[in-house]
Structures are given as structure tokens and as C-alpha cells.
Amino acid sequence: MSDLLKLDPRKLASRSRQFGPALLGLSFDGSRLEGVELRRTNGSVEVRRTFAVSLSLDPLTNDPELVGREIRKHLDTAGVRERRCAVCVPLNWVLTLTAKLPDLPEADQQSFLEIEAERGFPYGPEALMVAQSRFRAPGNERHATLVAIPRDHLTRLESVLQAAQLRPIGFSLGIAALQRAEAEPEQGVLALAPGESSVNLQISCGGGVVVLRTIEGAFEIEGGARQFQADHVLRELRITLGQLAPDIRESVRRVRIFGRNDTAEEIAEELAARVGSLGIRVEQAREYPPNEFGVRLPAEAAVSPALSVGMCYLTARGTGLEFLPPKVSSWKQFAARYSSQKFVWTATTAGAVALIIALAFLVQQWQLIRWQAKWSAMKTRVYELEAVQHQIKRFRPWFDESCRSLSILRRLTEAFPEDGSVTAKTFEIRESGLPGEPPTIVCSGAARNNRALLQMTDRLGAAREVSGVHIETRGSSPLQFTLNFQWTGGPR
């Protein structure tokens, strides 16, 4: 059932709270914002700065970024530098529901309260942040008051505070911080806290909160001054008390009004004159008792919701009602959104394919590493062999094992007659420079007669390695000649 009633607010607060020596208490009430900056040192708390301003923008309707900038501007003007804050949310955001607890084990009681909340509140469980306050009536019956705030309101307020460069550690109610229900469990107390245009009301009994509500129309503007409507407030008090169970109504014998200002004084005087006949004592809480929070407070510290909620969180006592949305990790949000069976099968298939691909790359990488190791072991010898082959290719023409020049000279010598009638003077091998083109041999000399020269050229032309024999002659005695032919036999 989402986190609607996972439901001990003290556990929820302990997860979200990070206590430190300094804290900023804030209270939102209509357009009014009050703040108190506190610092704890050596068993006492110092009130460093206080401020009260009117906001021109509404956190619920205006852009959170703009509202945050306005709040930041007021904080800078007041000299507030503390980022961690505990916040009182307006009581008119609250929805309440009271249920009698059956005699069941704790786990079953939680399930019962979840069902009651889902049935009694006008919103679904995912749209609410719900806290609970349990109390025991004078007749020894156990009840629980479920207090709900729309999640959207809290999310917008959290965005506003983040835009104001603040980090909220808790959201609670100012009236619950002023009159902590567990502080006086043996008797009922009706607490009143005057606000900007209304009066916040809480009835506590048996260690828990019984009633939470606002009395609207408690003040009217007459002649530019704010007038307290005592008859209207008294009528609402009687209606509220009349709706209580008789034993709880009989236990309420005190009305406590919080505040040191003129408004609180006027409310206390008006109610004291009207409810005394009902056997109810009216008292005004102008200052905190010495051991209210277990530490010393300055004597001049004025009672206020901002100061009370700041002290509750600074001293780790809490208010009993916590509404800070829990921080859910991105992985949990993803898992909650995509937890269907279809997605599980899709994710499993995709994971299997990814695993196969990863294994294929792993095998390929292993093979690359293995061949790289083999290459590293042999690359030095390979480089040496390549260098030798390069040298062989470079100098091979100079080391022709076929002895072509000698073969040509031998074939030419065999063609000359042995009697010396034909002699040679010059011998030259001319390379053509074209691939596959045979070289041309040029030989010049002298012959006694033309007949001997022709016999020599015939013998030379009969050789299979010789082609294209051509001879030029000049003179007669001795006969000069120049012989050209192509050598087609054997490699270069």
C-alpha cells in the first residue's frame, strides 16, 4: 500500500533526520513565514536570529523557483546562513480520521489502519503522506488518529525549500510541536495557537492527539484593525468538544493558549471569562518550562511554532507527527515501476543476450591476448628476417648466379674462327631498361675478308640464345665491322 502507513513516524523521522549543532525552524501560516535560527552548545540552546515576513507568492500556486528565491532573499536580509531546516506546514493542509483499535497483534493493527485510511480519506493511498498518533481514552479504550497531508503539497514545499537553498530534515505541525501529546498523557489539554487569519486547535489525551483542526474566521478586519471573534471561536470549541466521546470530553480540563503577543492575551482573556462556568481552566503559555526540551533556553525566548519545531528536531525528540516524504533510491523507483512479469521476462532475455555477447567479446579478447603473446615472443626474429630479405632484394642484381655476361662472351667467342681471320676490338652489353626486353650486344672488330666474316655471323646466328643478328661493314683491307644482336637466353 505504497508508504501510506509504514507507519511509525519516529522511525520515518530517524531515517530522514540528520542532527547537528545548528538548525533553522520555519513556520508557514497563510502568507506569513516565521523563522528561528538555533545553535546548541554545552547543554543550552542559543537563539541566534529570528524573523517574520509576509510572502507575496503562494508556495502551492506559484512557481516553486520564484517562491524559493523570495524566501532566500528574506533569509539573506535576516542574515540566516543555516541550510538545514525543520518546517511547520499549515494545519489547513491536514485531513484527520480517528479509528478505534481492535484487540489485535501489532501487524494486524497496522493492516487495519491502512484499510481505514484507504476507506476514510478522499484520496488514494499513493496521493497522501499519513502519520498516526495513538492514544488511550480514560475508559482504557485504544484509538488512533490518522493525520494525512496531500503528497503533492509536500512535494511542492520541498521544491520551494530546495530553490531557497535549504535542506528540510522534517515536516511537522506547529501546534503538535507547541503541545506535545506525550508530554502530559494523564490529562486532556485543548491547545490553541493563533495564526494569521485562523486559530489552530489540538486536543490531546492519553499520550496522543485526539483532534486537529483550524477555526477559520477567528479574526475579522474592522477599521484597519484585526478583531478577535470570541463568540464564533467559543461556538466552534463547543461543537468540537461536543463531538468527542463523553469520557474524553470530561478529561479535558485545561485550555492552553500559546503566544506572548497581544492576540494571545486577548484570546486568553475572552475565553477565561466564558469557559470558567464549564470547569475548564484557561492558561496562557508565554514562555517554555525550564526542562521542556531537556536543555536550557534563553529566558526571553518567545513561544512560537518555529522555535518549538526547531527544538523538537534539534534535541531529537520529534513531534510525534512526521510528514517528510521518504527518500527512495532511483533503483527502487525503477524496480517498483517495472516489476511486472512481462518486464521481468524481457529483462531476463535481454540480460541473457547481453551475457552471450559479453562472453563472445571475452573469448575474442582472450584469443587476441594469446596471439599477442606469441607475436611478442617471435617479433624480434621476424624483424631480423625481413631486414635480410630487404637486403637480398636490394643487392640481388649484383650477384647473378647465371653468369650471363660470361655466357654471352663465351657464345660470341665460339662463333669466331680459330685461325684469327676475324678479330674483336670492343664488346658491350646494352640493357634496354624495359621489363622483359632482352639486352643488345654490340661487338666491333676486323676481318681479313668478307667470307670469313659471314661464316662467323652464321655460326653466331645458329645459337638458340641469339636473335636479330645485324652486321655493318666498312673498308676492304682489313674489313671493319660492327655486329649487333639480342641475347634471349638465361636470367639477368
SENU-504479 format. One record per residue (C-alpha): residue in three letters; x, y, z. Coordinates in steps of 0.1 Angstrom, whole numbers, padded with zeros to 4 digits, always signed. Example, Ala and Ser with C-alpha at 12.3 -4.5 7.8 and 13.67 -1.06 7.14 Angstrom:
! SENU-504479
ALA+0123-0045+0078
SER+0137-0011+0071
//
This chain:
! SENU-504479
MET+0000+0000+0000
SER+0029+0023-0010
ASP+0043+0041+0020
LEU+0010+0053+0033
LEU+0011+0038+0067
LYS+0045+0023+0071
LEU+0037+0040+0099
ASP+0058+0047+0128
PRO+0066+0084+0124
ARG+0095+0082+0147
LYS+0112+0056+0125
LEU+0105+0077+0094
ALA+0119+0107+0111
SER+0150+0089+0122
ARG+0157+0079+0086
SER+0153+0114+0072
ARG+0168+0134+0101
GLN+0205+0143+0104
PHE+0210+0161+0137
GLY+0237+0187+0141
PRO+0246+0216+0163
ALA+0226+0242+0143
LEU+0191+0242+0128
LEU+0166+0266+0113
GLY+0130+0263+0124
LEU+0104+0276+0099
SER+0066+0280+0102
PHE+0043+0286+0072
ASP+0009+0301+0080
GLY-0010+0316+0051
SER+0012+0342+0036
ARG+0032+0346+0068
LEU+0066+0330+0073
GLU+0084+0329+0107
GLY+0119+0316+0113
VAL+0143+0309+0142
GLU+0179+0300+0138
LEU+0192+0279+0167
ARG+0226+0266+0178
ARG+0232+0241+0205
THR+0263+0243+0227
ASN+0271+0227+0261
GLY+0236+0218+0272
SER+0220+0250+0262
VAL+0205+0264+0230
GLU+0212+0299+0216
VAL+0186+0317+0196
ARG+0208+0334+0171
ARG+0183+0351+0148
THR+0145+0354+0144
PHE+0124+0369+0116
ALA+0088+0371+0105
VAL+0079+0382+0070
SER+0049+0381+0046
LEU+0053+0363+0014
SER+0039+0378-0018
LEU+0038+0344-0035
ASP+0019+0312-0025
PRO+0040+0280-0023
LEU+0011+0259-0036
THR+0001+0280-0066
ASN+0031+0300-0077
ASP+0063+0287-0094
PRO+0084+0269-0067
GLU+0116+0285-0082
LEU+0102+0320-0078
VAL+0089+0313-0042
GLY+0122+0299-0033
ARG+0140+0330-0045
GLU+0117+0352-0024
ILE+0124+0331+0007
ARG+0161+0332+0000
LYS+0160+0369-0002
HIS+0143+0372+0032
LEU+0168+0348+0047
ASP+0197+0368+0034
THR+0182+0400+0047
ALA+0179+0384+0081
GLY+0215+0372+0080
VAL+0205+0335+0081
ARG+0231+0311+0067
GLU+0220+0278+0081
ARG+0208+0253+0054
ARG+0192+0225+0075
CYS+0156+0233+0085
ALA+0126+0218+0103
VAL+0093+0231+0089
CYS+0058+0236+0103
VAL+0033+0230+0075
PRO+0000+0248+0076
LEU-0027+0230+0096
ASN-0053+0237+0070
TRP-0035+0212+0047
VAL-0044+0184+0071
LEU-0070+0156+0069
THR-0078+0136+0100
LEU-0095+0104+0108
THR-0100+0086+0142
ALA-0104+0049+0145
LYS-0109+0026+0175
LEU-0081+0000+0176
PRO-0093-0036+0180
ASP-0076-0061+0202
LEU-0052-0075+0175
PRO-0015-0081+0172
GLU+0006-0051+0161
ALA+0010-0062+0125
ASP-0028-0067+0121
GLN-0035-0033+0137
GLN-0013-0017+0111
SER-0032-0035+0083
PHE-0065-0024+0099
LEU-0053+0012+0100
GLU-0043+0010+0063
ILE-0077-0002+0054
GLU-0094+0025+0075
ALA-0072+0052+0059
GLU-0080+0040+0024
ARG-0116+0039+0031
GLY-0119+0071+0051
PHE-0097+0096+0032
PRO-0109+0111-0001
TYR-0076+0104-0018
GLY-0059+0072-0028
PRO-0030+0060-0006
GLU-0004+0069-0032
ALA-0015+0106-0031
LEU-0011+0110+0007
MET+0015+0111+0034
VAL-0001+0097+0065
ALA+0012+0098+0101
GLN-0006+0083+0132
SER-0009+0093+0168
ARG-0023+0066+0192
PHE-0039+0074+0225
ARG-0057+0056+0253
ALA-0091+0070+0263
PRO-0100+0073+0301
GLY-0122+0042+0296
ASN-0090+0023+0287
GLU-0100+0020+0250
ARG-0072+0024+0225
HIS-0077+0047+0195
ALA-0055+0061+0167
THR-0058+0094+0149
LEU-0046+0093+0113
VAL-0033+0126+0101
ALA-0029+0129+0063
ILE-0014+0156+0040
PRO-0016+0155+0002
ARG+0017+0144-0011
ASP+0016+0170-0039
HIS+0016+0198-0013
LEU+0047+0184+0005
THR+0065+0178-0028
ARG+0059+0214-0039
LEU+0070+0227-0005
GLU+0101+0206-0007
SER+0109+0221-0042
VAL+0104+0256-0028
LEU+0128+0250+0000
GLN+0154+0235-0023
ALA+0151+0265-0045
ALA+0157+0286-0014
GLN+0189+0266-0009
LEU+0175+0249+0022
ARG+0176+0212+0031
PRO+0145+0201+0050
ILE+0150+0174+0076
GLY+0114+0172+0088
PHE+0079+0184+0081
SER+0055+0186+0111
LEU+0027+0206+0126
GLY+0033+0237+0147
ILE+0005+0230+0172
ALA+0019+0195+0177
ALA+0053+0209+0184
LEU+0039+0235+0208
GLN+0018+0210+0227
ARG+0035+0176+0225
ALA+0008+0150+0232
GLU+0031+0126+0251
ALA+0043+0153+0275
GLU+0011+0151+0296
PRO-0005+0117+0290
GLU-0026+0117+0322
GLN-0049+0146+0314
GLY-0066+0161+0284
VAL-0054+0195+0270
LEU-0071+0218+0245
ALA-0043+0238+0228
LEU-0049+0269+0208
ALA-0023+0287+0186
PRO-0035+0320+0169
GLY-0024+0323+0133
GLU-0027+0349+0106
SER-0064+0346+0100
SER-0074+0315+0120
VAL-0068+0296+0152
ASN-0051+0262+0152
LEU-0067+0237+0176
GLN-0054+0205+0191
ILE-0069+0182+0217
SER-0046+0157+0232
CYS-0054+0130+0257
GLY-0039+0097+0268
GLY-0005+0103+0252
GLY-0018+0111+0217
VAL-0036+0136+0195
VAL-0074+0133+0195
VAL-0084+0163+0174
LEU-0066+0186+0149
ARG-0085+0214+0132
THR-0084+0251+0123
ILE-0111+0276+0133
GLU-0115+0298+0103
GLY-0130+0333+0106
ALA-0115+0337+0141
PHE-0104+0373+0131
GLU-0121+0400+0111
ILE-0106+0433+0099
GLU-0126+0462+0113
GLY-0114+0498+0107
GLY-0080+0485+0097
ALA-0076+0466+0129
ARG-0079+0428+0134
GLN-0107+0419+0158
PHE-0110+0386+0176
GLN-0144+0369+0171
ALA-0148+0354+0206
ASP-0184+0342+0201
HIS-0175+0324+0169
VAL-0144+0307+0184
LEU-0164+0297+0215
ARG-0191+0282+0194
GLU-0166+0262+0174
LEU-0150+0250+0207
ARG-0183+0238+0220
ILE-0190+0220+0187
THR-0156+0203+0188
LEU-0159+0192+0224
GLY-0195+0180+0218
GLN-0182+0156+0191
LEU-0159+0139+0215
ALA-0167+0107+0234
PRO-0180+0116+0269
ASP-0151+0102+0288
ILE-0126+0121+0266
ARG-0146+0153+0268
GLU-0147+0150+0306
SER-0109+0146+0307
VAL-0103+0180+0290
ARG-0100+0205+0319
ARG-0074+0229+0305
VAL-0073+0253+0276
ARG-0037+0264+0268
ILE-0031+0294+0245
PHE+0004+0297+0231
GLY+0019+0331+0224
ARG+0032+0362+0241
ASN+0017+0388+0218
ASP-0015+0409+0222
THR-0036+0384+0202
ALA-0028+0356+0226
GLU-0036+0379+0256
GLU-0069+0388+0241
ILE-0079+0353+0234
ALA-0069+0342+0269
GLU-0090+0369+0285
GLU-0121+0364+0263
LEU-0121+0326+0268
ALA-0114+0328+0306
ALA-0145+0348+0311
ARG-0167+0324+0291
VAL-0155+0288+0298
GLY-0149+0292+0335
SER-0185+0280+0341
LEU-0177+0248+0323
GLY-0150+0239+0348
ILE-0122+0245+0323
ARG-0091+0264+0333
VAL-0076+0288+0307
GLU-0039+0294+0308
GLN-0015+0313+0285
ALA+0019+0298+0276
ARG+0041+0328+0273
GLU+0074+0310+0278
TYR+0088+0275+0279
PRO+0091+0255+0311
PRO+0127+0251+0323
ASN+0131+0214+0312
GLU+0107+0215+0282
PHE+0133+0201+0258
GLY+0159+0188+0282
VAL+0182+0218+0275
ARG+0183+0254+0287
LEU+0167+0281+0265
PRO+0171+0318+0268
ALA+0146+0333+0293
GLU+0135+0359+0267
ALA+0127+0332+0240
ALA+0091+0338+0228
VAL+0069+0308+0224
SER+0064+0301+0187
PRO+0058+0272+0163
ALA+0091+0278+0145
LEU+0111+0277+0178
SER+0092+0247+0191
VAL+0096+0226+0159
GLY+0133+0236+0157
MET+0139+0225+0193
CYS+0120+0192+0188
TYR+0143+0182+0160
LEU+0175+0198+0174
THR+0170+0177+0206
ALA+0159+0146+0187
ARG+0126+0144+0205
GLY+0104+0148+0174
THR+0068+0160+0174
GLY+0051+0126+0170
LEU+0038+0136+0136
GLU+0063+0135+0107
PHE+0054+0141+0070
LEU+0088+0144+0052
PRO+0085+0122+0021
PRO+0110+0093+0024
LYS+0139+0094+0000
VAL+0136+0065-0024
SER+0166+0055-0044
SER+0165+0056-0082
TRP+0169+0018-0083
LYS+0139+0012-0061
GLN+0118+0036-0082
PHE+0129+0018-0113
ALA+0121-0016-0098
ALA+0087-0005-0085
ARG+0077+0009-0119
TYR+0089-0020-0139
SER+0082-0050-0117
SER+0056-0067-0140
GLN+0062-0103-0151
LYS+0064-0093-0188
PHE+0091-0068-0180
VAL+0109-0095-0159
TRP+0109-0119-0189
THR+0120-0091-0212
ALA+0148-0081-0189
THR+0159-0117-0184
THR+0161-0123-0222
ALA+0179-0090-0227
GLY+0203-0099-0199
ALA+0209-0134-0214
VAL+0217-0118-0249
ALA+0239-0093-0233
LEU+0257-0121-0214
ILE+0263-0141-0246
ILE+0277-0110-0264
ALA+0299-0103-0234
LEU+0312-0139-0234
ALA+0319-0137-0271
PHE+0338-0105-0267
LEU+0356-0121-0237
VAL+0366-0151-0258
GLN+0378-0128-0286
GLN+0398-0108-0262
TRP+0414-0139-0248
GLN+0424-0150-0282
LEU+0438-0116-0290
ILE+0458-0117-0258
ARG+0471-0152-0266
TRP+0482-0143-0302
GLN+0497-0111-0290
ALA+0518-0131-0265
LYS+0530-0154-0294
TRP+0538-0124-0316
SER+0557-0107-0288
ALA+0579-0139-0285
MET+0587-0140-0322
LYS+0586-0104-0335
THR+0623-0098-0330
ARG+0633-0127-0353
VAL+0607-0117-0378
TYR+0621-0082-0380
GLU+0656-0096-0385
LEU+0644-0119-0413
GLU+0626-0090-0430
ALA+0657-0069-0429
VAL+0677-0097-0445
GLN+0651-0102-0473
HIS+0652-0065-0479
GLN+0690-0066-0484
ILE+0687-0096-0507
LYS+0662-0078-0529
ARG+0683-0047-0529
PHE+0716-0064-0539
ARG+0704-0094-0559
PRO+0712-0078-0594
TRP+0748-0076-0584
PHE+0750-0113-0575
ASP+0735-0131-0606
GLU+0745-0167-0604
SER+0737-0174-0641
CYS+0769-0155-0652
ARG+0751-0141-0682
SER+0780-0118-0692
LEU+0804-0147-0694
SER+0778-0169-0712
ILE+0774-0142-0738
LEU+0811-0137-0742
ARG+0816-0175-0744
ARG+0789-0179-0772
LEU+0804-0149-0791
THR+0839-0164-0788
GLU+0828-0198-0801
ALA+0815-0181-0833
PHE+0849-0165-0841
PRO+0872-0187-0863
GLU+0903-0202-0847
ASP+0927-0191-0874
GLY+0924-0154-0864
SER+0908-0143-0897
VAL+0882-0124-0876
THR+0892-0105-0845
ALA+0873-0084-0820
LYS+0882-0050-0807
THR+0852-0040-0784
PHE+0824-0058-0766
GLU+0794-0041-0749
ILE+0761-0053-0733
ARG+0734-0026-0736
GLU+0703-0031-0712
SER+0670-0019-0727
GLY+0655-0008-0693
LEU+0621-0022-0702
PRO+0607-0052-0682
GLY+0611-0084-0703
GLU+0631-0067-0731
PRO+0664-0087-0739
PRO+0697-0068-0738
THR+0715-0058-0771
ILE+0751-0070-0776
VAL+0774-0048-0797
CYS+0808-0061-0809
SER+0832-0044-0833
GLY+0863-0057-0849
ALA+0882-0065-0882
ALA+0881-0094-0907
ARG+0906-0104-0935
ASN+0878-0110-0959
ASN+0841-0109-0962
ARG+0838-0147-0965
ALA+0853-0153-0930
LEU+0830-0126-0915
LEU+0799-0142-0930
GLN+0809-0176-0917
MET+0813-0161-0882
THR+0779-0144-0883
ASP+0762-0177-0895
ARG+0777-0196-0866
LEU+0766-0169-0841
GLY+0730-0167-0855
ALA+0727-0205-0852
ALA+0729-0203-0814
ARG+0694-0206-0797
GLU+0702-0177-0772
VAL+0709-0153-0801
SER+0684-0134-0822
GLY+0683-0104-0845
VAL+0719-0106-0858
HIS+0728-0074-0878
ILE+0762-0065-0892
GLU+0776-0034-0907
THR+0809-0033-0926
ARG+0833-0006-0939
GLY+0866-0006-0957
SER+0882-0035-0976
SER+0916-0045-0963
PRO+0913-0051-0934
LEU+0875-0052-0934
GLN+0860-0032-0904
PHE+0826-0044-0889
THR+0801-0037-0862
LEU+0780-0066-0850
ASN+0746-0062-0832
PHE+0724-0090-0818
GLN+0700-0097-0789
TRP+0706-0122-0762
THR+0675-0141-0752
GLY+0689-0168-0731
GLY+0691-0170-0692
PRO+0682-0145-0664
ARG+0697-0112-0659
//
